[in-house]
Amino acid sequence: MKVSLCVVGRLRGGPEKDLVDTYLERFTRSGRQLGLGPVQVLEVEDRKGGGPAGEAALLDKICPAGAVRLALDERGRQMTSPEFADLLAEWRDAGNSELAIFIGGADGFEQGFRHGCDRWMSFGPMVWPHMLARVMIAEQLYRAASILAGSPYHRE
């Protein structure tokens, strides 16, 4: 199952980008044997200032056709790393070939876009900067692959 991180905003060079790249490389390498990956990052910028509605239109354009849609949203469900790993395996085992994970803009997702997603996931009640949310989802993808592979990376 291919994974696309569909995000609002560009992540320029720096320590956050280095971390994202490292975790996504690890995920792609370890997920390959599990039928997960590769992963690609698709970035959009709303240059016309359309707010959440404009961002939603741009995210819809870059989302792979037929992809399972997961939005990172503060109102989403919190889950443990093993639960996230199980969710990825469930979607993969159901025959889904594409997963799109969305990180919205500063004002969140437009309601219609949010409701068009298959699942919403939260990293907790706090709001995180987008660049850190990218690092966190990249690490959780790698951790999920490690859990599914039985690697000692994740300790319970």
TATA-V106932 format. One line per field, one symbol per residue. burial: 1 if it has 9 or more other C-alpha atoms within 8 Angstrom, else 0. A space follows every 10 residues. Layout:
burial=???
This chain:
burial=1111111100 0000011111 0011011101 1101011110 0111110001 0111110110 0010001111 1111010000 1001110110 1100010111 1111100011 0011001001 1100000001 1111100111 1111111100 000000
